[in-house]
Amino acid sequence: MKIGTFDFNTSATFIIAELSANHNGSLETAKETIRAAARSGADAIKLQTYRADTITLDSQNEEFIIKGTTLWDEQNLYALYEKAYTPWEWHEELFATAKEMGLLCFSSPFDKSAVDFLETFDPPAYKIASFEITDYELIRYTASKGKPIIISTGVATIDEIQDAVNICRNEGNNDIILLQCTSAYPAPLEDANLQMIPNLAQTFGVMSGFSDHTLGLSAPIVAVSLGARVIEKHFMLDKSIPSADQAFSLDEAEFAQMVQAVRDTEKLLGKVDYTLNEKREHNRRFSRSLYVSRPIKKGELFTNENIKSVRPANGLHPKYLGRVLGKRAARDLEFATPLSFNDLEQNV
């Protein structure tokens, strides 16, 4: 699978900087945030494409008032989204800025009109947000565009995840990535459940990754070590900028540190390889082999007293010790001579 120029056939992790509401209503802040994301080492910048009236209703009824969160309690849904959304007229400049900086740019659409709008920019992928995984028509319409589709699973049941995957496949779209996601803002470490990452891949036959709302850098590192091919993290230009997502976003320095940690983790994981490369072969000289541990006369028996397995590795492999013991020396052997088959009266 490829997303734009990013090739998943390599071992690299696709790192997404999520802009979300971190522009604080300023186009220039949004553009500078994209530039900062590129400097920090992100592979992509992700937007959110909605209007308040495409995501909720303009109602003051009690059920439209947020309850039970730490960040947005008592706020009206419509008012929150009206403040947090990314204006659609900005998208052209944001896509262009990302391209100038060598960043891939795509978005989370929240209704069909957003998909149609985003198609005019030919994005390399689409993202379905956690709370939209139950909007099967949105998933179907998005998947029908034939772009790789990334789906967060934060509030989904296993049946809903399977439904979402089946919908994509029924549209002929098999380029699916499921993200483990804890839809809490910020998410406690004990709720991250990163063991879900390999399980999502195994259960649904797709790539998997991690949409991270935890604080700090530990979770992405562990996620990559468990097989995450995608890391998504909220990104902001400056922690002093007011934002609905400020509490769980990384700034440029923090994001760059996370990217470096992920890249280091990739190196540490390496690959399954039992062959001896040049470095390992070179270092084998310090492993053990059979040496003469005291002078031996021609015809004398080899015993545990005159032959030892020691470093370095210039003599016979220690596996031959049992076959050498009891044989006779073919010549006089000085102390610290590496043993060879030619030193035996009868080759073994």
Steps between C-alpha positions, in 0.01 A plus 500: 500500500604857435364827630630755253877458495506304826558129437378258767714227344788656692536464876437870562213626715259751344495794742202735480483843661135579577422871460142478629397824676853611578488789252284699745311661214808637324596395146856621552528296820370197311758547223786554742389191693528298179850636443594409857362148453724457198802624695421255780521201267133413445408313184155656471274771634135413555211743502139464607240601246160585641271787583309515824175424318650192327595343832217598738185711538480857620300411808517605863322185618667328792624205293705741287694618806824309559516308826754270658822628343777697662564743214166596351243452776192722480586618149238487228594264216410744223686787662810286557513382139422847370810622682727202429433425132748570223338737248454330164631803313838441671546150361654601168773700672555231762540226240735727305707580809536132580613428145758780516639344818509146360220382730213279395166661583163335548198537724218344698171570323190506718234477232466429127528868405841510670611197298390668177680818601821317595499307172575828321843490670564134410611403852721190531277345771199556723457464875178397672488643852412283799152641550416460129568125484127438546416720199500214253385714207791739557744207509346349186513827308855578613625150419343521154753768404769232486747672733663325798271539798616534861235429765524576872325243718476695827129453574420200278387151588672209331192452280508865391869472414426191292211681332725794412765268352237306304350821362839609368568162345155487343592827327811332364722690741745273680746771604378518858687601815334468841626718782479407864368811668383593847239771458583685817667838498763460634498119522634334818792265432315210659223537241728499194471121455782483249472122483207575271740609225621151397156358574327741260739399224456129568123505556404708199784425258606863464784730598468656842627805678439738788315829535651637817327725751729418793744748646871460434696283259493150651186373328616551139828322572322200650243507218769475233669217689165316488469540124326835447558617143333837559537747787262795516554772758343844544742777412510868580734785427519642851362376831398856585246510215148439636347190345238237573774238456779682679514263799599193297696650208876506448689809392779497243781406738295225665379361168854496362608309809219249443593458134862434594392249765282319245783493244737367767244234590483392136877456499489307826232263371699423186398174337506126556838400359715207611775564245832641617562842355850641470497652850375183666744287306783731601401483867497121497876515547425565866289187543641174636700221339721209605854590616791314653495596867836334588782355288420166331752248371449308176292188571359641825126473558283807482323553835300765682827597667688587181216620273260784584223695334616861524501827313600585221347298214808389303479133599246224446136571583425399862240254369791268407632473858331166567645354181851631569529368857673162507673550165882529480705796391659472155783736602638694792266787589600808694289679758235731344507326160159509323399140437432377146409165352858468371616483864323163547651161414166404345282771348153526651 
